[in-house]
């Protein structure tokens, strides 16, 4: 009976630590969202409008190659840009035809913001990130590590164009509060590998 109580107590203690760390990470992720801004990706639906210009108010789907097409502005590579950056690009292109255009770009639907968790987690798979999410939060969504997972050898694989970057993550250090620098905010398309 004492062993069962001891194991349950240890489990509850670890669960409490994970919840506290996740809460701290959530609080920290909001400042990242304000600094960085949402990055547009393939499949997203945008609303682009030009003030006082009939026919220049359109919903635009970001194509699989990351591009959009808008009247008078032509083809624009939108993937990876914030709405403000895309607004500036469209405004500059429209200035050839419209004096001082007032352009607004907003995201109506996010489709591209998905991350993947594979390996020794309770529920591996694809997860839609509806907010800025870090590694611990993604692992929590995936149901946590299985008993045989190697928590100190977790890798985050990120593709930036044709370049692949690999980040290392030590679960035990992060949960103990020591390795929080490795608890990075995930980008669309990131894959977490739990060996």
C-alpha positions in Angstrom: 0.0 0.0 0.0 2.8 2.4 0.9 4.5 1.7 -2.6 1.2 2.5 -4.4 0.8 5.7 -2.4 4.5 6.7 -3.0 4.2 6.1 -6.8 0.9 8.0 -6.9 2.4 10.8 -4.9 5.4 11.0 -7.2 3.1 11.0 -10.3 1.0 13.8 -8.9 4.1 15.8 -8.0 5.5 15.4 -11.6 2.0 16.3 -13.0 1.9 19.4 -10.9 5.4 20.4 -12.0 4.4 20.0 -15.6 1.2 22.1 -15.2 3.2 24.9 -13.5 5.8 24.9 -16.2 3.2 24.8 -18.9 1.4 27.8 -17.3 4.6 29.7 -17.1 5.3 28.9 -20.8 1.8 30.1 -21.8 2.4 33.4 -20.0 5.7 33.8 -21.8 4.3 32.9 -25.2 2.0 35.9 -25.4 5.0 38.3 -25.5 6.4 36.3 -28.4 3.1 36.6 -30.2 3.1 40.4 -29.8 6.7 40.7 -31.0 6.7 38.3 -33.9 3.1 38.4 -35.2 1.4 35.5 -37.0 3.3 34.3 -40.1 1.0 33.6 -43.1 1.3 30.1 -44.6 -0.1 28.0 -47.5 -3.8 27.3 -47.2 -4.6 30.4 -45.1 -7.5 32.6 -46.2 -6.8 36.3 -46.2 -9.1 39.3 -46.6 -7.3 42.0 -48.6 -9.0 45.4 -49.1 -8.1 48.8 -50.5 -10.1 51.7 -49.0 -12.4 53.6 -51.4 -11.6 51.2 -54.3 -14.5 49.2 -55.6 -13.5 45.6 -56.6 -10.4 45.8 -54.5 -11.9 43.9 -51.5 -11.2 40.2 -51.9 -10.8 37.0 -50.0 -7.5 35.4 -51.1 -6.4 31.8 -50.6 -2.6 31.4 -50.1 -1.6 28.8 -52.7 0.5 25.7 -51.8 3.6 27.5 -53.1 3.0 30.4 -50.7 1.8 32.9 -53.3 -1.3 35.0 -53.7 -2.6 37.0 -56.6 -4.2 40.4 -56.1 -5.5 42.8 -58.8 -2.9 45.4 -60.0 -0.3 44.0 -57.5 0.1 40.7 -59.4 1.7 37.6 -57.9 3.1 38.0 -54.4 4.9 35.5 -52.2 3.0 35.8 -49.0 4.1 32.8 -47.1 6.3 33.6 -44.1 5.2 37.3 -44.0 3.1 38.9 -41.3 -0.1 40.7 -42.3 1.7 44.1 -41.8 4.6 43.0 -44.1 2.2 41.8 -46.8 0.2 45.0 -46.4 3.4 47.0 -47.1 4.2 44.9 -50.2 0.8 45.3 -51.7 0.7 49.1 -50.9 4.0 49.6 -52.7 2.9 47.7 -55.8 -0.5 49.5 -55.9 1.2 53.0 -55.7 2.0 52.7 -59.4 -1.8 52.8 -60.1 -3.5 54.3 -57.0 -2.2 57.4 -55.2 -1.6 56.7 -51.5 -3.5 53.4 -51.3 -4.8 52.4 -47.9 -4.5 48.6 -47.7 -5.7 46.3 -45.1 -4.8 42.6 -44.8 -6.4 40.3 -42.2 -6.3 36.6 -41.7 -9.8 35.0 -41.9 -8.7 31.4 -41.5 -5.5 29.7 -40.4 -4.9 26.3 -41.9 -1.1 26.2 -42.2 -0.3 26.4 -38.5 0.2 22.7 -37.8 2.9 20.9 -35.8 3.7 17.2 -35.6 4.6 15.0 -32.7 6.0 11.6 -33.4 7.6 8.7 -31.5 7.0 7.6 -27.9 4.2 9.9 -26.9 0.6 8.8 -25.9 -1.0 10.3 -29.0 1.4 10.9 -31.9 0.1 12.9 -34.8 -0.6 16.2 -36.4 -1.8 19.1 -34.2 -3.3 22.4 -35.2 -1.7 25.2 -33.2 -4.4 27.7 -32.6 -2.0 29.9 -30.6 1.8 30.2 -30.2 2.8 26.8 -28.8 6.1 25.7 -27.2 7.6 22.2 -27.0 6.1 21.4 -23.5 2.6 22.5 -24.6 2.8 20.3 -27.8 4.0 17.3 -25.7 1.1 17.9 -23.4 -1.4 17.9 -26.3 0.2 14.6 -27.4 -0.6 13.1 -24.0 2.9 13.3 -22.6 5.8 10.9 -22.9 5.3 7.1 -22.7 7.2 5.3 -19.9 10.0 4.1 -22.3 10.5 7.5 -23.9 14.1 8.9 -23.9 13.1 12.4 -22.6 16.7 13.8 -22.7 17.1 13.1 -26.5 14.0 14.9 -27.9 14.6 16.7 -31.2 12.7 19.4 -32.9 13.1 19.4 -36.7 12.4 22.7 -38.5 12.6 23.3 -42.2 13.3 26.9 -43.4 13.2 26.8 -47.1 15.7 24.1 -48.1 17.6 24.3 -44.9 16.8 21.8 -42.1 17.5 22.8 -38.5 17.5 20.4 -35.5 17.0 21.7 -31.9 17.6 19.5 -28.9 15.2 19.4 -26.0 15.7 17.7 -22.5 12.3 17.1 -21.0 13.5 16.4 -17.5 15.5 19.6 -17.4 12.6 21.7 -18.7 10.1 20.2 -16.2 12.6 20.9 -13.4 12.8 24.5 -14.5 16.5 24.3 -15.5 16.3 24.0 -19.3 13.6 26.4 -20.2 15.7 28.1 -22.9 15.3 24.9 -25.0 11.5 25.1 -24.7 11.3 27.1 -27.9 8.1 28.4 -29.5 7.2 26.1 -32.4 6.8 27.2 -36.0 4.3 25.9 -38.5 5.5 22.6 -39.9 7.9 21.8 -36.9 8.2 18.1 -36.0 9.0 16.9 -32.5 10.7 13.5 -32.4 10.5 11.6 -29.1 12.8 8.5 -29.2 
